[in-house]
Amino acid sequence: MSKVLECSKVDPTSGCNYIVRGDTEEDILRNAAVHAKEHGIHEVTPELMERVKANIHEE
């Protein structure tokens, strides 16, 4: 079963509807890091990583 992460769940104020998909949590984290650059995020803080991991779910 694949995993998903909705950008708007990580930061509801972003207005971003991008959905990250992957087979594993590692896939999601890698793809989310690429997408985060579109928001100008180049350094992932522990707080951001916590929010990201908390919002990954099965599709």
N, CA, C and O atoms as a printed pandas DataFrame, in Angstrom:
     atom_number atom_name residue_name chain_id  residue_number  x_coord  y_coord  z_coord
0              1         N          MET        A               1    0.848   -1.173    0.000
1              2        CA          MET        A               1    0.000    0.000    0.000
2              3         C          MET        A               1    0.897    1.241    0.000
3              4         O          MET        A               1    1.873    1.296    0.749
4              5         N          SER        A               2    0.583    2.217   -0.816
5              6        CA          SER        A               2    1.411    3.413   -0.896
6              7         C          SER        A               2    1.050    4.411    0.203
7              8         O          SER        A               2    0.000    4.326    0.839
8              9         N          LYS        A               3    1.958    5.349    0.395
9             10        CA          LYS        A               3    1.792    6.364    1.426
10            11         C          LYS        A               3    1.623    7.721    0.755
11            12         O          LYS        A               3    2.087    7.936   -0.364
12            13         N          VAL        A               4    0.953    8.632    1.454
13            14        CA          VAL        A               4    0.744    9.980    0.929
14            15         C          VAL        A               4    0.999   11.010    2.023
15            16         O          VAL        A               4    0.908   10.731    3.219
16            17         N          LEU        A               5    1.320   12.201    1.561
17            18        CA          LEU        A               5    1.495   13.348    2.440
18            19         C          LEU        A               5    0.915   14.555    1.719
19            20         O          LEU        A               5    1.343   14.888    0.614
20            21         N          GLU        A               6   -0.049   15.204    2.337
21            22        CA          GLU        A               6   -0.651   16.393    1.751
22            23         C          GLU        A               6    0.061   17.618    2.309
23            24         O          GLU        A               6    0.126   17.802    3.525
24            25         N          CYS        A               7    0.587   18.442    1.437
25            26        CA          CYS        A               7    1.311   19.636    1.853
26            27         C          CYS        A               7    0.449   20.502    2.767
27            28         O          CYS        A               7    0.939   21.044    3.757
28            29         N          SER        A               8   -0.814   20.630    2.438
29            30        CA          SER        A               8   -1.705   21.496    3.221
30            31         C          SER        A               8   -1.907   20.994    4.647
31            32         O          SER        A               8   -2.284   21.771    5.525
32            33         N          LYS        A               9   -1.661   19.706    4.890
33            34        CA          LYS        A               9   -1.781   19.177    6.251
34            35         C          LYS        A               9   -0.561   19.561    7.088
35            36         O          LYS        A               9   -0.665   19.757    8.299
36            37         N          VAL        A              10    0.583   19.666    6.438
37            38        CA          VAL        A              10    1.814   20.047    7.138
38            39         C          VAL        A              10    1.773   21.532    7.482
39            40         O          VAL        A              10    2.140   21.932    8.587
40            41         N          ASP        A              11    1.321   22.350    6.524
41            42        CA          ASP        A              11    1.203   23.793    6.753
42            43         C          ASP        A              11   -0.106   24.286    6.145
43            44         O          ASP        A              11   -0.153   24.644    4.968
44            45         N          PRO        A              12   -1.170   24.304    6.950
45            46        CA          PRO        A              12   -2.479   24.725    6.435
46            47         C          PRO        A              12   -2.494   26.151    5.887
47            48         O          PRO        A              12   -3.357   26.476    5.071
48            49         N          THR        A              13   -1.580   26.997    6.303
49            50        CA          THR        A              13   -1.557   28.379    5.821
50            51         C          THR        A              13   -0.930   28.508    4.436
51            52         O          THR        A              13   -0.993   29.575    3.826
52            53         N          SER        A              14   -0.327   27.432    3.937
53            54        CA          SER        A              14    0.387   27.504    2.660
54            55         C          SER        A              14   -0.556   27.637    1.466
55            56         O          SER        A              14   -0.188   28.218    0.445
56            57         N          GLY        A              15   -1.768   27.100    1.590
57            58        CA          GLY        A              15   -2.692   27.107    0.461
58            59         C          GLY        A              15   -2.265   26.160   -0.640
59            60         O          GLY        A              15   -2.792   26.222   -1.750
60            61         N          CYS        A              16   -1.318   25.287   -0.347
61            62        CA          CYS        A              16   -0.763   24.373   -1.345
62            63         C          CYS        A              16   -1.532   23.053   -1.328
63            64         O          CYS        A              16   -1.743   22.467   -0.266
64            65         N          ASN        A              17   -1.945   22.596   -2.489
65            66        CA          ASN        A              17   -2.691   21.348   -2.612
66            67         C          ASN        A              17   -1.838   20.189   -3.110
67            68         O          ASN        A              17   -2.367   19.148   -3.501
68            69         N          TYR        A              18   -0.508   20.366   -3.096
69            70        CA          TYR        A              18    0.400   19.323   -3.588
70            71         C          TYR        A              18    0.314   18.084   -2.708
71            72         O          TYR        A              18    0.249   18.187   -1.483
72            73         N          ILE        A              19    0.314   16.917   -3.335
73            74        CA          ILE        A              19    0.284   15.644   -2.619
74            75         C          ILE        A              19    1.528   14.859   -2.988
75            76         O          ILE        A              19    1.799   14.612   -4.163
76            77         N          VAL        A              20    2.280   14.470   -1.970
77            78        CA          VAL        A              20    3.486   13.663   -2.147
78            79         C          VAL        A              20    3.070   12.203   -2.015
79            80         O          VAL        A              20    2.353   11.837   -1.084
80            81         N          ARG        A              21    3.525   11.370   -2.953
81            82        CA          ARG        A              21    3.208    9.949   -2.909
82            83         C          ARG        A              21    4.498    9.136   -2.934
83            84         O          ARG        A              21    5.500    9.549   -3.517
84            85         N          GLY        A              22    4.452    7.970   -2.290
85            86        CA          GLY        A              22    5.601    7.075   -2.308
86            87         C          GLY        A              22    5.236    5.736   -1.711
87            88         O          GLY        A              22    4.195    5.582   -1.071
88            89         N          ASP        A              23    6.115    4.763   -1.933
89            90        CA          ASP        A              23    5.868    3.424   -1.406
90            91         C          ASP        A              23    6.297    3.285    0.045
91            92         O          ASP        A              23    5.749    2.465    0.781
92            93         N          THR        A              24    7.281    4.089    0.462
93            94        CA          THR        A              24    7.806    4.001    1.822
94            95         C          THR        A              24    7.882    5.398    2.434
95            96         O          THR        A              24    7.761    6.402    1.733
96            97         N          GLU        A              25    8.082    5.445    3.740
97            98        CA          GLU        A              25    8.265    6.735    4.402
98            99         C          GLU        A              25    9.490    7.444    3.847
99           100         O          GLU        A              25    9.488    8.667    3.709
100          101         N          GLU        A              26   10.529    6.696    3.531
101          102        CA          GLU        A              26   11.746    7.289    2.973
102          103         C          GLU        A              26   11.452    7.959    1.631
103          104         O          GLU        A              26   11.963    9.043    1.349
104          105         N          ASP        A              27   10.621    7.306    0.798
105          106        CA          ASP        A              27   10.211    7.909   -0.486
106          107         C          ASP        A              27    9.494    9.231   -0.241
107          108         O          ASP        A              27    9.771   10.231   -0.905
108          109         N          ILE        A              28    8.576    9.227    0.713
109          110        CA          ILE        A              28    7.805   10.430    1.025
110          111         C          ILE        A              28    8.737   11.541    1.490
111          112         O          ILE        A              28    8.630   12.675    1.023
112          113         N          LEU        A              29    9.646   11.228    2.400
113          114        CA          LEU        A              29   10.556   12.248    2.929
114          115         C          LEU        A              29   11.444   12.823    1.828
115          116         O          LEU        A              29   11.685   14.030    1.789
116          117         N          ARG        A              30   11.925   11.974    0.947
117          118        CA          ARG        A              30   12.781   12.438   -0.151
118          119         C          ARG        A              30   11.988   13.342   -1.098
119          120         O          ARG        A              30   12.462   14.413   -1.478
120          121         N          ASN        A              31   10.787   12.912   -1.479
121          122        CA          ASN        A              31    9.958   13.703   -2.394
122          123         C          ASN        A              31    9.454   14.990   -1.734
123          124         O          ASN        A              31    9.327   16.020   -2.395
124          125         N          ALA        A              32    9.171   14.928   -0.444
125          126        CA          ALA        A              32    8.736   16.129    0.277
126          127         C          ALA        A              32    9.859   17.153    0.350
127          128         O          ALA        A              32    9.610   18.356    0.270
128          129         N          ALA        A              33   11.088   16.686    0.502
129          130        CA          ALA        A              33   12.234   17.612    0.548
130          131         C          ALA        A              33   12.380   18.357   -0.772
131          132         O          ALA        A              33   12.685   19.549   -0.791
132          133         N          VAL        A              34   12.160   17.649   -1.874
133          134        CA          VAL        A              34   12.218   18.291   -3.190
134          135         C          VAL        A              34   11.108   19.336   -3.300
135          136         O          VAL        A              34   11.348   20.453   -3.758
136          137         N          HIS        A              35    9.897   18.971   -2.882
137          138        CA          HIS        A              35    8.770   19.901   -2.952
138          139         C          HIS        A              35    8.977   21.098   -2.023
139          140         O          HIS        A              35    8.605   22.218   -2.372
140          141         N          ALA        A              36    9.558   20.878   -0.864
141          142        CA          ALA        A              36    9.761   21.963    0.106
142          143         C          ALA        A              36   10.582   23.102   -0.489
143          144         O          ALA        A              36   10.399   24.260   -0.115
144          145         N          LYS        A              37   11.477   22.781   -1.406
145          146        CA          LYS        A              37   12.295   23.818   -2.046
146          147         C          LYS        A              37   11.431   24.803   -2.825
147          148         O          LYS        A              37   11.794   25.969   -2.979
148          149         N          GLU        A              38   10.273   24.326   -3.323
149          150        CA          GLU        A              38    9.349   25.220   -4.028
150          151         C          GLU        A              38    8.756   26.261   -3.077
151          152         O          GLU        A              38    8.300   27.319   -3.511
152          153         N          HIS        A              39    8.765   25.955   -1.786
153          154        CA          HIS        A              39    8.279   26.880   -0.761
154          155         C          HIS        A              39    9.428   27.683   -0.149
155          156         O          HIS        A              39    9.221   28.446    0.795
156          157         N          GLY        A              40   10.637   27.513   -0.686
157          158        CA          GLY        A              40   11.790   28.238   -0.172
158          159         C          GLY        A              40   12.390   27.617    1.079
159          160         O          GLY        A              40   13.180   28.260    1.770
160          161         N          ILE        A              41   12.026   26.378    1.379
161          162        CA          ILE        A              41   12.557   25.696    2.555
162          163         C          ILE        A              41   13.789   24.905    2.127
163          164         O          ILE        A              41   13.693   23.982    1.318
164          165         N          HIS        A              42   14.935   25.269    2.671
165          166        CA          HIS        A              42   16.175   24.586    2.321
166          167         C          HIS        A              42   16.768   23.841    3.501
167          168         O          HIS        A              42   17.663   23.013    3.332
168          169         N          GLU        A              43   16.272   24.133    4.704
169          170        CA          GLU        A              43   16.736   23.431    5.897
170          171         C          GLU        A              43   15.519   22.921    6.653
171          172         O          GLU        A              43   14.613   23.683    6.988
172          173         N          VAL        A              44   15.516   21.635    6.911
173          174        CA          VAL        A              44   14.387   21.018    7.600
174          175         C          VAL        A              44   14.675   21.008    9.102
175          176         O          VAL        A              44   15.632   20.387    9.566
176          177         N          THR        A              45   13.838   21.699    9.830
177          178        CA          THR        A              45   13.991   21.744   11.284
178          179         C          THR        A              45   13.385   20.486   11.908
179          180         O          THR        A              45   12.568   19.817   11.277
180          181         N          PRO        A              46   13.774   20.164   13.129
181          182        CA          PRO        A              46   13.149   19.013   13.801
182          183         C          PRO        A              46   11.633   19.168   13.930
183          184         O          PRO        A              46   10.901   18.183   13.838
184          185         N          GLU        A              47   11.166   20.383   14.140
185          186        CA          GLU        A              47    9.730   20.624   14.260
186          187         C          GLU        A              47    9.004   20.343   12.948
187          188         O          GLU        A              47    7.930   19.741   12.939
188          189         N          LEU        A              48    9.597   20.781   11.845
189          190        CA          LEU        A              48    9.003   20.524   10.537
190          191         C          LEU        A              48    8.997   19.031   10.250
191          192         O          LEU        A              48    7.999   18.497    9.766
192          193         N          MET        A              49   10.098   18.354   10.544
193          194        CA          MET        A              49   10.170   16.911   10.314
194          195         C          MET        A              49    9.107   16.175   11.130
195          196         O          MET        A              49    8.516   15.205   10.655
196          197         N          GLU        A              50    8.869   16.631   12.339
197          198        CA          GLU        A              50    7.845   16.029   13.186
198          199         C          GLU        A              50    6.459   16.192   12.559
199          200         O          GLU        A              50    5.669   15.248   12.533
200          201         N          ARG        A              51    6.168   17.406   12.049
201          202        CA          ARG        A              51    4.863   17.651   11.405
202          203         C          ARG        A              51    4.708   16.806   10.143
203          204         O          ARG        A              51    3.634   16.271    9.871
204          205         N          VAL        A              52    5.793   16.695    9.378
205          206        CA          VAL        A              52    5.743   15.892    8.151
206          207         C          VAL        A              52    5.439   14.445    8.491
207          208         O          VAL        A              52    4.508   13.860    7.938
208          209         N          LYS        A              53    6.214   13.865    9.393
209          210        CA          LYS        A              53    6.036   12.448    9.745
210          211         C          LYS        A              53    4.645   12.185   10.344
211          212         O          LYS        A              53    4.058   11.128   10.114
212          213         N          ALA        A              54    4.132   13.140   11.102
213          214        CA          ALA        A              54    2.817   12.967   11.729
214          215         C          ALA        A              54    1.689   12.963   10.702
215          216         O          ALA        A              54    0.597   12.467   10.981
216          217         N          ASN        A              55    1.947   13.513    9.519
217          218        CA          ASN        A              55    0.889   13.615    8.506
218          219         C          ASN        A              55    1.019   12.624    7.356
219          220         O          ASN        A              55    0.237   12.682    6.407
220          221         N          ILE        A              56    1.982   11.723    7.421
221          222        CA          ILE        A              56    2.087   10.672    6.407
222          223         C          ILE        A              56    1.049    9.604    6.743
223          224         O          ILE        A              56    0.950    9.156    7.885
224          225         N          HIS        A              57    0.284    9.205    5.742
225          226        CA          HIS        A              57   -0.698    8.148    5.980
226          227         C          HIS        A              57   -0.810    7.224    4.766
227          228         O          HIS        A              57   -0.331    7.537    3.676
228          229         N          GLU        A              58   -1.451    6.090    4.987
229          230        CA          GLU        A              58   -1.662    5.115    3.916
230          231         C          GLU        A              58   -2.708    5.647    2.951
231          232         O          GLU        A              58   -3.667    6.307    3.351
232          233         N          GLU        A              59   -2.510    5.353    1.682
233          234        CA          GLU        A              59   -3.471    5.786    0.663
234          235         C          GLU        A              59   -4.601    4.795    0.550
235          236         O          GLU        A              59   -5.512    4.986   -0.257
